Each structure stands twice: as C-alpha cells, then as structure tokens.
Amino acid sequence: MTKKNILSFIITLFVFAISKAQVDKNSKLYKTILSKDSLLFNVGFNTCDIKQYENLLSDNLKFYHDKDGISDKTKFLYDLKNGLCKSPETRQVKRFLVKESTEIFPLYRNGVLYGAIQNGKHLFYENKESEPGSAKFSNVWMLENGDWKLTTSLSFGHQAYEIQKIDNSIFDNDKEIEKWLKSNNIPALGLGVINEGKLQQIKVYGDLIDGESAPYNTIFNVASLTKPVTAIVALKLVSLGKWDLDEPIYKYWTDQDVADDPRSKKLTTRHILSHQTGFPNWRYLNKSKKLNFQFEPGTQYQYSGEGLEYLRKALENKFKKTLNQLAKELIFDPLAMTDTQYIWDDKIDESRLALGYDNKGNAYETVKNKTANGADDLLTTVEDYGKFLVSVMNSIGLSKKVFEDMVTHQVTTKKGKHIGLGFEIYNFKNGDYALSHSGADNGVQAIAFIFPKTKKGLIIFTNVDNGYKIYKKIITHYLGEQGKEIIEIEKAE
C-alpha cells in the first residue's frame, strides 16, 4: 500500500469512527485503552522500558509525526533507543496524558469489535521546571490475535501547552481566573480590552483585602504608566501651538545640579520623551545623589524618570499651573477620567484602593504624593486609563504632525522595538505596530498596549511585585500572534 493509500485509509477510519458515538468513560473499552496508554507511556516511554513498546506496537505500525515524518516499528524503536533512551538514567523528558481530553471510538466489522481510535492531548516536560509542550494525537488500536496492538499513531499540533490552555479554559471562566490568580499569589488583577477603537471590556479580579472583592472601579497605582500621560500633556500643548518639541528646555527650567553643564542648553522635549536625555533613571542612583548628564542629549537611549520630572517642572514654570491641573484640563476632564490623579487628596476613595504587596503578601506603605511626579505614581482605574489609551489611539487632541512624530522611531532599543515619543513601539511581521508602556514599583506591575492601525488594545494592572508573571498568558491570549511576537521580542538579547 502506498503512503497516499495509507493516509486515505486512515482518514476513512477516522471519519467512520467519529460518526459513531464515543464510548462512555466507565465502559470496559475505555478503561482497556487507557490501561494500554498507561503501559505504553507511563511505563514504556517515561522509564525507557523498550520491551513494553515491543509488546504493544504492531509489526505493521505506522507512526506519523508532524515534525519528524513517518516511521515504521523498526525505525520508531531505533530512534527511541538511540535518542531519548540512549542514556535512560539521565533523561528527563516525560509524557503525561491530558485525561479529560481522551475520546475513545469503537471500530466494528459485521457487528464485531476489532479496534478502537483514541483521540486526545498529551504533554511533554523537558524537566520539572520547564513549561510543557503539548500535542494532539490519534491512535488506532487493533485486536491482533486477541491482543491490543497500536497499529497507527498520529502526533500533531505540537506547541507550547500554555497557549493552548489559555484558549481552552482560563479566560472563558471568571472562577478559573480567580483560582489562577490565587495560585500565582496575585491579590488583584485589572484587565481592559480595547476593540474597534473602543474600550470593550473591563474586568477586575481578586480581593482588595481578604474576603472583600475588588470592584470594577478599583483604583491602582500604575507606576511608570504615568509617563505616557505626562507625554500626552506635552504633545497636546505642542498640537495647540503652545509648546515646541525641539525648543531647548532651559528657557523654562534648569535644574541646579546641571546648570553649569553646557549640555543643559541642548536638552529638548523630544529628547525627554524618547529617553535620550543623558540622565540616569533617578539621581539617587548616583553616588553623589545629584543629577548629571552621562552622555550628550540625543545621541543614545537611556530610560530616565528624571527626564519626565524635568519636563514637568518646565511645563509648570511656563504655564503657572501644576501638572495635575494641566492634565485635568487637557485629558482628565475632557475624557471624564474622574478617578485619575497625580496627587493624593481627599478626592481619593481609599476604600477602592488596591494596596501594593510584596511576594510574601506583606503590604507596602501607600504612596501619597502631595506634588505630582511626571514619571511615577499616577492613580487611576482600568476604565479611566482605557479612555486615555483610546483617545491616544484615535489621535484625540493631537495634530496629524504630532501623532506622526509620536509613532515615529526616534531611537532603537532592541531588534523589533523602538522608542517613539512617550511610548515604546513594537513592530510586527505583518506591518502592524503597537504602542506600549509598562510600570513597575514596589507592589506595582502594570503594562498597556494599543494598536493604532487595527484599533485594539490591552491593559493589565496588578498590585504585587511579581505580577509580571501572568503577563505572558494574558498577552498571548488577547493579542494572539502579535502577543507571541511581543514575547519573542522581549526574550531576544
């Protein structure tokens, strides 16, 4: 029989099988096939007991693998002995059946049972710490002289199990998400999903305190997700003709630490919003605890919170208003962001505040800024920040020229990733791009993405040091292939 005829025969078998009802999980046939599966893998594969394979595999075995081609019994056993089982004492790969995925379909000829098709999923672990790989399989078991033998096996759809698990369970069920958060020690999670240029979904999970569920309008400290808001304040002023991207900042503000450095005369808003100031992230990281230039502005990338604070002081000096007032007039009030502030005052509903926690469950002291910080500690909700991102995506209050500057690559940070003005830019294989920013502080891990071309976006807020652990699952679930690309870009050196 040719390979083409073999495949045609297999397809015919499968079509016939699935047209019949699968057997009950309490049936004798179901238990028999599960016991054969256990002998084949739990004993044979996982312990390299080759005799189990020799006994359970039909002499007529055909094994079809979507990565490694076609094998007969001789080749299959040879590859096993000289591959995974060459050094059985040190091998770590283990296979586990996803039992709930198992389907057994009986095969009859003239009313007599002669075989069964087993469909399911299985996991392969490289070691105890690794994420498992997943694949689907279909096995044809045949009765040969009264013994069950594996005659045909197809293994296909190999991928990271994590992605598949997301699609099939967690995000379809709020209770599953709550369980998942608890297993990862995440006190509260805020999710916002943007589609078709609108904030489509707002979800908040977990507790503010034990037994008290976090409300949909939970207030989060979002750390460096403050920076895009400060950037848009400046860019809206540029769009109104009241501020200049490339005008030297010293005309409105000069920090005394750098007043005698000629480079302070060259610093512009463009340098600040693209993190090319030459400043350290924070001056307290210097031994002197003073601000300094570490390179010429505009010559390279170095992330700096000091830059946004420098911009805040320049804006406040020129306009004689606090940053919070400027943001309120330009962003918060027009967008009805009623729960968003740079500062702590009596308008904050503390009963809705998500406290920040360390990895052991200890709460940090709440930051209560009386003066706005242009780079950090914005208080907001998923809904409010979603409104903000939608306005940016739709270029609300931004001139065409300013929006183009904002999404233009100002400097490269790594392959596939650049800095624009106020946002990082991810570039995708299909020509699309995303604007993004993240925030991380004691008890804060937050990240957001918007896709101006396709009008979608994602917001993730957490209130614990290791909240980033759950990013990958959420990003790949909601952003699909582009989410996977984001993960790959971040993994790259």
C-alpha positions, 0 to 999 in steps of 0.5 A: 500500500502506498503512503497516499493509500495509507493516509486515505485509509486512515482518514476513512477510519477516522471519519467512520469512527467519529460518526459513531458515538464515543464510548462512555468513560466507565465502559470496559473499552475505555478503561482497556485503552487507557490501561494500554496508554498507561503501559505504553507511556507511563511505563514504556516511554517515561522509564525507557522500558523498550520491551513494553513498546515491543509488546504493544506496537504492531509489526505493521505500525505506522507512526506519523509525526508532524515534525519528524515524518513517518516511521515504521516499528523498526525505525520508531524503536531505533530512534527511541533507543538511540535518542531519548533512551540512549542514556535512560538514567539521565533523561528527563523528558516525560509524557503525561496524558491530558485525561479529560481530553481522551475520546475513545471510538469503537471500530466494528466489522459485521457487528464485531469489535476489532479496534478502537481510535483514541483521540486526545492531548498529551504533554511533554516536560523537558524537566520539572521546571520547564513549561510543557509542550503539548500535542494532539494525537490519534491512535488506532488500536487493533485486536491482533490475535486477541491482543491490543496492538497500536497499529497507527499513531498520529502526533500533531499540533505540537506547541507550547501547552500554555497557549493552548490552555489559555484558549481552552479554559482560563479566560472563558471562566471568571472562577478559573481566573480567580483560582489562577490568580490565587495560585500565582499569589496575585491579590488583584488583577485589572484587565481592559480590552480595547476593540474597534477603537473602543474600550470593550471590556473591563474586568477586575479580579481578586480581593482588595483585602481578604474576603472583600472583592475588588470592584470594577472601579478599583483604583491602582497605582500604575507606576511608570504608566504615568509617563505616557500621560505626562507625554500626552500633556506635552504633545497636546500643548505642542498640537495647540501651538503652545509648546515646541518639541525641539525648543531647548528646555532651559528657557523654562527650567534648569535644574541646579545640579546641571546648570553649569553643564553646557549640555543643559542648553541642548536638552529638548522635549523630544529628547525627554520623551524618547529617553535620550536625555543623558540622565540616569533613571533617578539621581539617587542612583548616583553616588553623589545623589545629584543629577548629571548628564552621562552622555550628550542629549540625543545621541543614545537611549537611556530610560530616565524618570528624571527626564519626565520630572524635568519636563514637568517642572518646565511645563509648570514654570511656563504655564503657572499651573501644576501638572495635575491641573494641566492634565485635568484640563487637557485629558482628565476632564475632557475624557471624564477620567474622574478617578485619575490623579497625580496627587493624593487628596481627599478626592481619593476613595481609599476604600477602592484602593488596591494596596501594593504587596510584596511576594510574601503578601506583606503590604507596602506603605501607600504612596501619597504624593502631595506634588505630582511626579511626571514619571511615577505614581499616577492613580487611576482605574482600568476604565479611566486609563482605557479612555486615555489609551483610546483617545491616544489611539484615535489621535484625540487632541493631537495634530496629524504632525504630532501623532506622526512624530509620536509613532515615529522611531526616534531611537532603537532599543532592541531588534523589533522595538523602538522608542517613539515619543512617550511610548515604546513601539513594537513592530510586527511581521505583518506591518502592524505596530503597537504602542506600549508602556509598562510600570513597575514599583514596589507592589506595582506591575502594570503594562498597556498596549494599543494598536493604532492601525487595527484599533485594539488594545490591552491593559493589565494592572496588578498590585504585587511585585511579581505580577509580571508573571501572568503577563505572558498568558494574558498577552498571548491570549488577547493579542494572539500572534502579535502577543507571541511576537511581543514575547519573542521580542522581549526574550531576544538579547 
